[in-house]
Amino acid sequence: MKKATVILISSFFVIVFITMSFSAEKTLRRQVTGTVTAVNEEENTITVEGRKSDVTVYANEKTRILEEETKSFSDIKIGDKVTVKYKVADDERNTAKRITIRVTPVKSSSGN
């Protein structure tokens, strides 16, 4: 009986510890699709005009920037259509995980 009680109490503390570890991160994952309205190369941030509001995201060395091939932060220009997957951390800073530059199809001038 004592052994079962010790195991039960130990299991309880392990579960509490794991729960506290996960809740400490509090990282929200979000996505925004829209037009780039600002690029700050010094701060490595872009602002995207989303449907509900503008979102400014920070790109770090882990951020993947894609179009039809891998690009760099300097390839992002005002007016580009992008989809950004990002994390919101405890400090409220939006950190981009992936920025995809959406290729706009070229319309044919022949009218077909």
C-alpha positions, -999 to 999 in steps of 0.1 A, spaced: 0 0 0 28 24 9 45 16 -24 14 24 -44 9 57 -26 45 67 -33 42 58 -69 9 77 -71 23 109 -55 55 107 -77 33 104 -108 13 134 -97 44 155 -94 58 144 -128 25 154 -144 24 188 -127 60 194 -137 54 185 -174 22 207 -174 40 237 -160 68 233 -185 44 233 -215 23 262 -202 54 284 -196 61 286 -233 26 300 -242 35 303 -279 7 310 -303 11 300 -340 -6 322 -365 -7 330 -402 -14 361 -422 -18 365 -460 -17 399 -476 4 427 -491 37 438 -478 33 475 -468 67 480 -451 102 464 -450 128 473 -424 161 457 -433 178 470 -402 153 454 -379 146 424 -402 109 431 -400 81 433 -426 45 446 -421 18 427 -439 -17 442 -445 -40 414 -434 -77 411 -437 -83 422 -401 -52 443 -393 -16 450 -401 9 425 -387 46 432 -382 68 401 -381 105 396 -373 126 374 -395 156 357 -379 182 332 -392 157 303 -389 130 320 -410 125 303 -443 118 327 -472 103 310 -503 90 318 -537 95 292 -564 129 287 -548 145 298 -515 150 335 -512 166 359 -487 150 387 -466 164 413 -491 142 398 -518 110 409 -501 97 442 -515 68 465 -507 38 454 -527 47 417 -527 18 393 -519 30 370 -491 18 344 -467 36 344 -433 35 317 -407 46 331 -374 48 326 -336 36 350 -310 58 346 -279 53 358 -243 70 391 -252 43 397 -279 70 397 -306 59 380 -338 86 358 -352 82 345 -387 88 307 -392 81 309 -430 75 337 -455 61 326 -488 62 352 -516 32 345 -537 39 346 -574 13 366 -593 4 349 -626 12 370 -657 -20 378 -676 -19 372 -714 -22 403 -735 -37 384 -764 -72 384 -747 -75 346 -748 
